[in-house]
Amino acid sequence: MTEDQVTPLLRDAGLWQGPVILRSLKGGYLNEVLLVTTGSARLVLKRFAPETAGTLFPNRPADEARALQRLSGLDVAPQLLGFWPEASVMIYDYVEGRPWQRGTADVAQLLLRKEAADPSGFRPVPLHPAEILAEGDALLARCSAPPGNRPVPADLPPPNRLSLIHTDLGPGNLIGQGTGLRIIDWQCPAAGDLVEDIYSFLSPAFQILSDHPPLTDAEQAEFWQALARPDLHERYLALRPCFAWRMAAYCLWRSETRPEAEVRARYAQAFAAELHHLE
């Protein structure tokens, strides 16, 4: 987007403070994300690509706007400042800092704060191991070769309560540190199992796709100690093979279909890491 396109949006939302400076931000593989400076204010403008289908991570601007509203005041996500659904554009506070690098205990505390958000009205996602595996099977049907031995689904009841989950909680979507750590890019939220977000963060594939090395055993132990929820740890151990099967399938599919050679290579690396961890 250009300055001439952005300035009317800022005026409409009461955010314009003076001349506008735009700089591109790294916003994943899909949407246009800009750092907007106007006067002393620094904001983020996101223009969404068309909504996606047939993927684990749909691109749904209205859901992101609603998630940011639900999370307001919880010190979890940026503050939504403006949303224009007809243009698929939103503006929210700029979160200072770099993508997450270290401190798994900070992420655990962030997830506990997030539990205060109301998940009602968001898209449902599979909760049962067999349903999670079936999503992986559907992705593998599009690929040239299966990834290995399919896990046997455990007989596991649904969680006691649903959570507002991010579903794509890699380091690239965690900005800042300590109590200032925030989750960004809420375009694919869901009403689901908190363990899905826990898996996403601990998964080697999600770490690699954010250009971060897989977590060490010590880092994972630090996370669970800070979370202090043995019930979630037990549930995670039961569900992790199913989530890993599904994510391995997703990475394999992307490694065969993305147009950019560099991106295909990263997905192939993530697939191999997830498959190794699964085995």
C-alpha positions in Angstrom: 0.0 0.0 0.0 1.1 3.6 -0.6 1.1 6.7 1.6 -1.9 8.0 -0.3 -3.9 4.8 0.5 -2.9 4.7 4.1 -3.4 8.3 5.1 -7.2 8.3 4.7 -7.4 5.1 6.9 -5.4 6.8 9.6 -7.7 9.9 9.5 -10.8 7.7 9.5 -9.6 6.0 12.7 -8.4 9.2 14.3 -4.8 8.0 14.2 -3.2 10.5 11.8 -0.6 12.7 13.6 1.4 14.0 10.6 3.3 12.9 7.6 3.3 9.1 7.0 6.3 6.9 6.6 5.9 3.3 5.6 8.3 0.4 6.0 7.7 -3.3 5.1 7.7 -5.8 7.9 8.3 -9.5 7.7 4.7 -10.8 8.0 4.9 -14.5 7.2 4.3 -15.9 3.7 1.0 -14.4 2.9 -0.2 -10.9 4.0 1.3 -7.4 3.4 2.4 -6.0 6.7 3.7 -2.4 7.1 5.2 -0.4 9.9 3.4 3.0 9.8 5.0 6.0 11.4 2.8 9.1 11.8 4.1 11.8 14.1 5.2 10.1 17.3 3.0 7.0 16.7 4.2 3.7 15.4 1.5 1.4 14.1 1.2 -1.8 12.2 -1.0 -2.0 9.1 -1.9 -5.4 7.7 -3.6 -6.0 4.4 -4.9 -9.5 4.1 -4.5 -11.7 1.0 -7.7 -13.6 0.0 -9.0 -16.1 2.6 -7.4 -19.5 2.1 -9.0 -22.9 2.2 -7.7 -26.5 2.4 -4.9 -25.5 4.8 -4.3 -25.8 8.6 -3.9 -22.0 8.8 -6.8 -20.1 7.2 -6.4 -16.4 6.6 -9.5 -14.8 8.2 -9.3 -11.0 8.9 -12.6 -10.8 10.7 -11.5 -13.5 13.1 -8.2 -11.7 13.8 -10.1 -8.5 14.6 -12.4 -10.4 17.0 -9.5 -12.2 18.7 -7.7 -8.9 19.3 -10.9 -7.5 20.8 -11.3 -10.5 23.1 -7.7 -10.3 24.2 -7.7 -6.6 25.0 -6.5 -5.8 28.4 -4.9 -9.3 29.0 -1.3 -8.3 28.1 -1.4 -11.0 25.4 -1.7 -9.4 22.0 -1.5 -5.9 20.4 -4.4 -3.5 20.7 -6.7 -3.3 17.7 -7.0 0.3 16.5 -8.9 0.0 13.3 -10.5 -2.5 11.0 -11.9 -2.1 7.5 -13.4 -5.5 6.5 -14.5 -4.3 3.0 -10.8 -3.6 2.3 -9.4 -6.5 4.3 -7.2 -4.0 6.2 -6.5 -3.6 9.9 -4.3 -1.4 12.1 -3.0 -2.3 15.5 -0.4 -1.2 18.0 3.2 -1.8 17.1 4.9 -4.2 19.6 8.5 -3.2 20.3 11.1 -5.9 20.2 12.4 -8.9 18.3 10.8 -12.2 17.6 11.2 -14.6 20.6 14.7 -16.0 21.1 14.9 -17.4 24.6 12.9 -17.7 27.8 10.4 -20.6 27.5 9.0 -19.7 30.9 7.8 -16.3 29.5 5.8 -18.2 26.9 4.2 -20.4 29.5 3.1 -17.4 31.5 1.7 -15.8 28.4 -0.4 -18.9 27.6 -1.8 -18.8 31.1 -2.8 -15.2 30.7 -4.4 -16.0 27.4 -6.7 -18.5 29.2 -8.9 -15.6 30.4 -10.1 -14.9 26.9 -13.6 -16.1 25.8 -13.3 -18.6 22.9 -17.0 -18.7 22.0 -17.9 -18.0 18.4 -14.6 -19.0 16.9 -14.2 -21.8 14.4 -14.0 -25.3 15.9 -10.9 -27.5 15.4 -10.5 -31.2 16.0 -10.2 -32.3 19.6 -10.1 -36.0 19.3 -6.8 -37.8 18.3 -8.5 -39.7 15.4 -9.8 -36.4 14.0 -6.4 -34.7 14.2 -4.8 -37.7 12.4 -7.5 -37.5 9.8 -6.5 -34.0 8.9 -3.0 -35.2 8.4 -4.3 -38.0 6.2 -6.1 -35.5 4.0 -3.0 -33.5 3.5 -0.9 -36.6 2.7 -3.4 -37.5 0.0 -2.0 -34.5 -1.9 1.6 -35.5 -1.5 3.9 -37.8 -3.5 4.9 -40.1 -0.5 3.6 -40.7 3.0 5.9 -39.7 5.9 6.2 -43.0 7.8 4.3 -45.0 10.4 0.9 -43.5 11.4 0.4 -43.1 15.1 -2.3 -45.1 16.9 -4.8 -42.7 18.2 -5.3 -42.8 22.0 -8.8 -42.9 23.5 -8.8 -39.4 25.0 -11.7 -37.3 26.2 -12.0 -33.7 25.1 -10.5 -31.0 27.3 -12.5 -29.8 30.3 -12.9 -26.4 28.7 -12.2 -24.8 25.3 -9.6 -22.1 24.9 -9.1 -19.3 22.4 -6.1 -20.7 20.6 -3.7 -19.1 18.1 -2.9 -22.4 16.2 0.4 -21.0 14.7 2.4 -20.2 17.8 5.9 -20.3 16.4 8.6 -17.8 17.6 8.0 -15.6 14.6 4.5 -14.8 16.1 5.9 -14.0 19.5 7.4 -10.5 19.9 9.2 -9.0 22.9 10.4 -10.6 26.1 9.4 -11.1 29.8 6.1 -9.7 30.7 6.1 -7.6 27.5 6.0 -10.7 25.3 3.0 -10.6 22.9 1.4 -12.9 20.3 0.8 -11.4 16.9 -0.8 -12.5 13.6 -4.1 -13.9 14.9 -5.6 -14.6 11.4 -6.3 -18.3 12.1 -7.7 -18.4 15.7 -10.0 -21.2 16.9 -11.9 -22.5 19.9 -9.9 -25.5 20.7 -7.5 -27.3 23.1 -4.8 -25.3 24.8 -2.5 -28.2 24.2 -2.6 -27.4 20.5 -0.9 -24.0 21.2 1.5 -25.7 23.6 2.4 -28.3 20.9 2.9 -25.5 18.3 5.4 -23.7 20.4 7.3 -26.8 21.5 7.3 -28.4 18.0 10.6 -28.5 16.1 8.8 -27.8 12.8 7.2 -24.5 14.1 10.6 -23.4 15.5 12.4 -24.1 12.2 9.7 -22.3 10.1 10.4 -19.3 12.3 14.2 -19.6 11.6 14.9 -20.8 15.2 16.6 -24.0 16.2 14.4 -26.7 17.9 14.1 -26.3 21.6 16.5 -28.2 23.9 15.3 -30.6 26.5 16.3 -28.0 29.2 14.2 -25.3 27.5 11.2 -27.7 27.3 11.6 -28.6 31.0 11.7 -24.9 31.9 8.4 -24.4 30.0 6.6 -27.2 31.9 8.0 -26.0 35.2 6.7 -22.5 34.6 3.3 -23.7 33.3 2.8 -25.9 36.5 0.0 -27.8 34.9 0.7 -31.6 35.1 -2.8 -32.2 33.6 -1.8 -30.4 30.5 1.5 -32.2 30.3 -0.2 -35.5 30.5 -2.6 -34.5 27.7 0.2 -33.1 25.6 2.1 -36.4 25.8 -1.0 -38.3 24.6 -1.8 -35.8 21.7 1.7 -34.9 20.6 2.1 -37.8 18.1 -1.2 -36.9 16.4 -0.3 -33.2 16.1 3.2 -34.2 14.9 1.7 -36.5 12.2 -0.6 -33.7 11.0 2.2 -31.0 11.0 4.6 -33.4 9.2 2.0 -33.9 6.6 1.5 -30.1 6.2 5.2 -29.5 5.9 5.6 -32.2 3.3 2.7 -30.8 1.3 4.1 -27.3 1.4 7.6 -28.6 0.5 6.1 -29.9 -2.7 3.8 -27.1 -3.6 5.3 -23.7 -2.5 6.6 -21.7 -5.6 9.7 -20.3 -3.8 12.7 -22.7 -3.7 13.9 -21.2 -0.3 10.5 -21.7 1.3 10.2 -25.2 0.0 13.6 -26.1 1.4 12.6 -24.7 4.9 9.4 -26.8 4.9 11.4 -29.8 3.9 13.8 -29.2 6.8 10.8 -28.8 9.2 9.2 -32.0 7.9 12.4 -34.0 8.5 12.7 -32.6 12.0 9.1 -33.3 12.9 9.2 -36.8 11.5 12.4 -37.5 13.4 10.9 -36.3 16.6 7.7 -38.4 15.9 9.8 -41.5 15.4 
